[in-house]
Amino acid sequence: MDFGTLKADILALIGRAPADACYRLVTADINNFLRLKSMETTVTLTEAAEITLPTDFLGGVDVYRDTNPRYALRPTSAQAINNTFQTSGIPKEYAIVDGKLLLNPSPDGAEDIKLRYFAKVGDLVADGDTNVVLNAHP
């Protein structure tokens, strides 16, 4: 289903078309409160002490070093990382702070990091627009 079809269905159902602001508010509520399997995505990042998170990041599912064997990183707090920070080594833990993924110890290499996370639902603007929630739950 696309945005134009959604608007037509709502018009047919209630006899009037809600303002575009209503759709923006619903999308904002979905991004604030809803976490669905269909909202999950995975990105490959390069190890660094601080890694900028994707702009559509809502929350982490898991993080691991993409090595052989894979090595899952343990979530922790920024305070815990500050208390135990090591300047070099193989990362064992991470914290999410201010749009960044912080690794501890600070990596001494540049392995790939796989981040599986909940991504924001895209806004519906043009009639042909769609997003993962509208596709999965029309």
C-alpha positions, 0 to 999 in steps of 0.5 A: 500500500502507498500513501495515496491509497491510504489517504483514499481508504481513509477518505472512503471510510470516514468521509473526509481527509485528515490534514497532512499533519495527522500523518506526520504525527502518527509517523512520529508516534510510531518512531517514538513508541513502536518497535517491529521486527520489520523496522530492524536493519543491519549496517556495517561500520568500521571499528573506531573508539567512537562511531557515528550512528546512522541518522535513522537509528532508534535503538540497538538490537545487537552489535558484534565484531564481524570476525571469525569467529564472530564476537558479540559486544556487551552493552554497557553505560558510558559511565562504565566505559569511562571508569574502565576505558583502555586506549588499545585492544580488542573491543569487548563492550559498547555504549550508545551516547549522543548519536555515537557508538563508543567502544571499549577498549579503543580498537587497535585494528579496523575490523568490521562492526555489524550493528543491528538496530531499529530504524526510523519509519520514513515520512509519507509525503508523496502519494507513491511513498510507503514505509515498512509499517505501511507495507506490513500493517496497512 
